[in-house]
Amino acid sequence: SRGGAGSKNLTATVSLDRIEAVVDLSRYPIHEPGSAAGAALIRGCVEQLADDGCCVIEAFVRPCARAGLAREAEALAPLAHRSSVEHNPYFSPVDERFAPGHPRRTFQRRSNGFVCADLIPADSDLWAIFMLPEMTEFLRRTFGKEQLYRYEDPLAQMPINTMRPGDEFPWHFDTNEFTVTIMLQLPEEGGEFEYAPNIRSPREESYEAVAEVLAGERNRVRRLRLREGDVQLFMGRFTLHRVTRVGGGRDRHVAIPSWAAAPGMIGQPHRTQQIYGRLTDAHRPAMVRSDGLAD
């Protein structure tokens, strides 16, 4: 794994002293969910997610740690598995039961890359955040889950998504229920997160509304201006979203630490190969328990 951490570290412990150097715990007391300040933080996140499907915890990562994470991402970026493919908002095959122009028949090009989690150095501040039990508990409460576990896929448990100038991620829905991202480096231009909150539901696909957004209608669309060090919590299964084309001379890097509703979840081999470009021994069919990959 070229010196990375991988799933072997899932039982490791992280001290609060270690995380205090990375996360501003006085401003965001994720380690004290029962305190007045901790409860208020969770309540505020829950309310934002209910209203908007999205919550941003600004400057979650301390300024002293941000520069190091950006340098680390830049150094790892050449190792990313890059791909350029066309897909519809649902990542589904062409379905000729739908008329041309229907969202199911609307395909756009995505180009980006992923640095696999097992390539991230074991002493990275990203692992400190991911391995902190209090972080998992904070997210469990915020997303309203009875149980929450770190995702165990050695490639996908915490990849870095990297986008070069010219890359973009077109309109889509996530296959997973929620996503957590950490902004590591902003591009000089573009690379902005846009979304249409709660545009569909478990009972209604709302194809007409989706088609309007795909055609350029902006009434439902919101633009999120993330900054380096921000953490974004996002309910992407029912919210149409995209990352606009990256411009200028600097890459966009985002870490995607991932959690799951059950222990032992591993990505399906075909999806893992497609997104990350390789497999590990953990992806043998007998080991696969779920395909909860984050998009």
N, C-alpha and C positions, 0 to 999 in steps of 0.2 A: 504493500500500500504506500510505498515511497515515504515512509515516515509520518503518515497521517494518523488520525485517532481511530476512526471507524467505530463499529459497534462494541468493540472490546472494552471501551471505556464507560459503558452504560451504568456500571455499578460503582463508578468512581464517585468520590464526594468532593464538593467544592465548598470552601469556607466562606463565610460572609465577609471576612477581611479581604479575601481574594476578589470577591465580586464587588466590594465597595470601591475598589480602584477602577472598576469598569462602569458600574451603574450608579447613578445618583440615588442612593437608597433613602436619603433624607427627603428628597422631593417625591420619590416613588417607592414607598415602603412596601414592596411586594413581599418582604419577609415577615410582615406583621399584619396579616389580613384581618385579625381581630381587633386591631387598634382603630381609633376613630379615623385617622388619616388613611390607613390601609383600606378600611371599609369604604371610605369616600372615593378612593381611587377605583376600586372595583365597581362601585355603583355608577360612577361616571362613565366608565368603559362600557358597562352593560347598557346604559341608556343610549350612548352613541351608536352602539351596534344595533339596538332595536329600532332606532330612528333612521339610521343611514346605512346600515350594513357595513360600516367602516368606522374604525377608531384609530387615531394617531396619538401615540405617546411621544410627545416632542422631547428631543434631547435626552432620550432614555440612556444613551451611551455618553459617558463623560467626554468632554473635549480632549482630555489627555489621551484617551484610548482611541478616538476616532481616526487620528492621523495614522496610527499604527495599523488599524484594520484596513484603511484605504491602501496603504503600501503593501500589505499582505495580499489583498485582493488583486492588485496590479501585478504582483510577482507570480501569482497563481494563474492569472488569466490565460497565458499561453498554453496551459494544460487543459483548458476547457474543451469538451466535446461539442463542436459546433454543428448546427444543422440549419437547413433552409427548406421548409416544406409549406405546402398549402393545406389549410384546414378550414372547416366551417366553425361557427361558434360553439358547436357541440362535440367537436373532435370525432365526428361520425362519418362513415363512408357516404359516397354519393347515393342518394335515395331518390330514384326517378318517380316515386309515388307523389312527390311534391313538384310543383310547377317551377320552371326556371325563374330565378329571382326570389324564390322563397328562402328564408334564412337557412333551411337545411340544404339548399342548393347554392348557397353563397360562400365561396371559398376565397380566402385571402392568404397572402404569403407571410409566414413568420420566419424570422432569422434571429438566432441568438446562440448562446453557448452555456454549458453548465460545467463548473468545476466540481467533481465528485467529492463527497464529504470525506472520504478516506485520504484525500490529498491535502486536506487542511492540517497544518501542524498541530501536534497534540497540545502545545502550550498556547495556542491561540486564545484570545479573549472570547472568541465566538463559542468555543467549547465551555468556557467558564459560565457563560450565560445559559447554554443548553443543558449543562449538567447540574445546575443549581436546582435542588428539589423544590425550593420556594417558587421558582419560576413556573414549574409545572403546576403547582398548586394554585398560583395566581391565575394561570390560564384556565385551569379547571373551573374555578369559580366564575371567572369572567364569561366563559362560553357556556356556563350552566350545565356542566357534565357531571354525572355521578362518579365516573372514573376517567382519568386521563393518563396516558403513558407516553414516554418518548418513543418516537418512531424508530424501529430497529434496523431498517434497511441501511447497510453499511455505505451505500453510495448516495442514497436519497434522504438520509436523516437530517442533513444540514448542508445542502449544496450551495454554491454561490452562482447565481445567475449573472452572466456577463453579456453586455450588449455593446457592440462596437458602433461607431458612426455609420449610419445607413441601416442599422438593424431596427426592427420594430416587432411588436407582438400585437396582432390585430384583435378585434372584438371577439370575446369568448366567455363562456361560463366555465368555472372550475368543476372538476369531477369530485373533488374533496369538499367537505362542508365548510371548513375554514382554513385560512392561511395566515401565517405569521411571517413578517419580513423585517429585516434590519437594513436600512439604507447605509451602504458603505461608501459609495462614491457617486456623486452626481455628474452627468455629462455637462459639457459646456452649453449645449442647446438640446431642446426636445427631451425625449425620454420621460415624459410626464404621464402620470397615472390618471386615466379618465374612467368614469364608471356611471352606470345608470342603475341606481339602487332599487333592489326588490322588483325588478321588471317582470319576473316570472315567479311562480309559486309552485308548491308540490301539486296543486290542483289545476293550474292554468299556465300553459307555455307562453301565452301572449305573443304569438308570432307576429301579429301586425305591429305591435309596439317595437319588437326587436328589429323588424324590417325597416322601420322608420329610422332607428338609430344607425343601422348599417348604411342607409341611404344618405346620412348626413344630418338628420334632424337633431338639434341640440337642446330641446326643451327639457329632456330628462337627464341630460349629461352633466356631471359635475367633474371638476378638475381638482386633483389633489396636488398641492405643492409640497412634496416631501423635502426634508433636509437631511444631511448626513448626521447619523446618530439617532434618527427617528425610528421608532418601531411602529409598524402598521398591523393592526388586527382587522381581518377582512372576511366577510361571509360571501364567498365567491360563487357558490353553487346557484344562487338565485339572482345575482347581480351581474349584468353584462359589463365587461371591463376590458381595457386595453392599455398598452404602453405605446405612446406615440414614437415616431421615428427619432432615433438618436442623431444629433448633429454635432458639429464642432470637432475638436481634436482629442476628446477625452472619453473613455469608456464609462458606461454605467454599470455599477456592481451592487448587487443586492443579495444578502444571505437569506436563506429560507429554512430556518430551523423548523422541524416538523414533529407533531405529536399525533397520537392515535387513540381511539376509544378502547382498544384492547391491547394487551401485551403481545410481543412477538410478531407484530405485523411487518411483512416484507413485501416488496413490490413484485408484481408479476414479471416473469422474465422478458416477455416481448415488449412491454412498456419500458422496462428498465433499459434494455438494449437500445430501444429507439431514442430515448431521451439522453441517456448517459454514455452510450457507446460501448458498453461492456457489461459483463456479469461477474459475480463472485461466487465462491462456493456456497454462500448463503442463499443464492438464487436457484439452487437445484430444485426441481419440482417438489420433492418431498419436504423441502423446508418452507415453501411458500404458503403463507396463511391468509394474505389479503393483498389487494392492489391499491392501497390508499395513497397513491403517489400525488404529491402536490404539483400543480401545473406552474 
